[in-house]
Amino acid sequence: MRGVYEEPYFERYGGRGAYTEDEPARWHDARVRLKFVQQHLTGPRVLEIGCAAGYFLACARKAGLDVLGIEPSTELAREASDRFGVEVRNGFVEDVELPAASFDAVCGWHVLEHIPVPEPTLRHLRDTLRPGGLLLLEVPNVASLRARREGIRWRGFADPGHVAYYSPPTLATLLANAGFDIVEIETAAAAVYRPWPRSLLSRAKQLVVFRDWPSRYDPSKHELLRVVARPSRSASGGHGGGREALDDPVVR
């Protein structure tokens, strides 16, 4: 898998680095993700795994957060550091040494599905969270209406770097096995990443194709799967602090 993340992989996104040609879209993505993080954040220190060219890190730092990124592509890690002045460590998450109990949030946007053996990596990330810290992830939802309708043609299956596919129950199970408690799990329509008026066109297309008008969130049907989790008290030696444990995760 490590050989996949060379320049030819990122060229499929359209040129230099992964995400640099369509800059307005990259900044829009970053703002959407930052808003999601800010709804849950308990402190300023944020780690992003798979930070690519650094747009989310730059957006978060502009909002006053203290950020660090990890990126396996040498070129993209250098570009993020040089262009935005953010700290990025080049390497794979499982190889990068991180201080324990040092982050208020760890974020991963479409990264988990690229990790062949995710549980040890998640445990590694769990140990970097401060008391009250949160893990926030977004992955493709293999149980979505689109995935079920399109089958093997679903675009989530097209990426050569995808080695695992998650539904809400399987993602929740993985996180529980890695020592996390689910705070919130939901699915979101891909239209949340479409600026106006493209978001309206995207929703209209889903209405025609799937006979369903996408509301913003749903427990299972949308193409994007999001989760917020925190270290379980048993896994973190009782320091889970910050928030009282929920009897059940919130599903929106």
N, C-alpha and C positions, 0 to 999 in steps of 0.2 A: 504493500500500500504506500510505502514512503516514496517509491518512485513515481507515483501518480502525480504528486504535487510539484511538478516542474512546469516550466513555462507553457508547454503545449496544453496542459490542463486549463490554465487560466486564459489562454488565447480563445477558448470557446466562448468566453464572455465578451469578446469584442475588443481585443487589442491590449495595449500596454497594461500589465498588471491584470487584476481581476475585474476591476469595477470602475476604471477611471474615465472611460469615454463618455458615459452618460452621467455627468456630474449632478445635474438637478435630481435625477432619480436616486443617486447615492445619498445625497443630503436629505432627501425626503425620507428614505428608509431609516436613516440615522435618527431623524426627529421622531418618527413613529416609535422606534425602539426606546429612545430615551424617555418618551412620555410613559411608556409601559413600565420602565424601570422606576421612574420617579413616583409612580403610584404606590410602590412597595418599599422603597429605599429607607433604611434606618440610619445611614451614615454616609460619608462622602467617598470612601475608598472603594473603587470598583475595578475588577479584573475582567477583561474580555478575552476569551479564548477564541482563536481563529479570527483575529481582528482584521485580516486582509489589508486594504490600503489605508485603514485608520479613520474612516469617516465617523463611525460611532464614537470612537475615542475622542476625536476632535470636538464633536458636538457636545459630548458629556463634559469635557474639560471647560468648554465655553460656558456651560451651565454651572460651573463652580465645583465640579467633582474632581477627585484625585484619582487618575486613571493609570492603568498598566495594561498592556496588551501582550498576547502570545500569538505568534504567526509562524507556520512552518515554511512558507515561501521566503527565501532570503531576499528576493527582489522586493516583494511587497512589504516585508518588515522594514527594510531600508527606506522605502518610499514613504511609509507612514511616519517614521522618525524624522526623516529629512524635511518632509513637506510640512508636517503639523507640529513638530517638536515634541511629540508624545513619546514616552518610553515604551519600546516594544522589544520583547525578547524573542529571538529567532529560534524556533524549535517546535517540537511536538509537546503537547501538554504533559504527557507522562514522563518526559525527559527534563523538563524545566524545574529547577529547584525553586520552591516558593516558601516564604516564611509562614509558619503556622499562625493561625488566628490573626490574620492581618487585613482581611477584606470584609467590607460590609455587604458586598454583592459580588457574585461571579456570574457573568453572562455568557451565553453561547448561542449565536444565531445561525442555525443550520450547520452545526458542527458535530453534534452527537451522532448523527447518522453516518459520519465518516470514520468513526472509531471502531475498529474490529472487536476489541474486548473492552467495553466501556466501564464495567463496574470498578476495576481498580483505579481508573482515571477519575471517576466520580468520587471515590473515597479520598483520593489525593486532593481533589478540589474541596471536598467537605472539610478537610483538616485546615484549609487556608481561611475558613470563615471565622469571623469574630462571633462572640455571643450575640445572638439576634440576627446574624447575617443570613443572607438568602441566596439561593441558586435560582437563576431565571434562564429558561431554555426555550427555544423555538425550533421545531423540526417539522418536516412534512408529515401529514396525517394519512397513513395508509388506509385508514377506515373511512376516509372522506367520501362524500357522494361522487366526486369527480374520479377518485381512484377506483372506486367500485364500478363505475360506469365505463371508464376507459380501459380498465384492465392493464394489459402489458403495454398499452400505448400511453399510459399515464406518465407525465413528464418526470415525476419523482423517481421512476425507474431508469431514466435515461442518463443520469449522471454516473460516470464510471467510478466516482469516489464514494458513492453510497453503498455501504456494506450492511446496513441494518435499517429496518422500517418499523415505525412505531404507531400504535393506536393509543388512545387514552389509557386503557387498562394495562397494556404492556409497558408503557412509559412509567406509569405509576408503580408497577411491580419492580421494574429495574431500580428506580430511585429508592424504594423501600428496602430492597436488598443491599443497596449501597449505603444505607444508614441515614436516609432522609425521611422526613414527614412532609406530605403534600399539604401545602397551604391553599393552593388554587390550581385548577386545571381547566382548560377551555380550548375551543378551537375558534379560529378567526378566519374570515374570508380573505382571500388574497387581495381583495379590493382595498383593504386597509393600507396597502402599500402603493395604491394608485392615486396620484394627485388629481384634483378636479380638473377637467370633466372626465378623465379616464376612469375614475372610480365608478361613475355612473354607468359608463359603457360596459365596464366589467361586470357590474351587478345585473345590468340588462341582459348580457350574454348568458349569465348563469340562469336567469329566469327563463330564457328561451330554451337552453340546452337541458337544464335539469328541472324545469318547471318549479323552481323554488327561488324566491327572492331572498338573498342573503341578508339576514340581520347581522349586526356587527360581531356577535359572539354566539356560540352554541356549544353544548357539551360534547358533540361528536361529529357533526356533519361537514364542517368546513375543512379546507385544504391545509391550513396551518394549525399546528398543535402547539400550545403554549403551556408551560407549567412554572409555578413558583413553589419552591420547596425549601425547607430549612433542616439542618442537622437534627436528627432525633435525639432526645435527651439521653437515651441509653447508649447511642453511638458516640456522643460528645462528652461523655463523662459528667453529664448533668449540668453543663454550662449553658444549655440551650437558651437561656435568658431572653430578654427583649420583649417577647410576646408570650401570652399564655397559649398552651397547646390547644389546637382545635380538635373537637371530637370527630369531625368529618371535614374533608377538604371542601372548599367552596368551589362549586362548578357553575360557571356562568354560561 
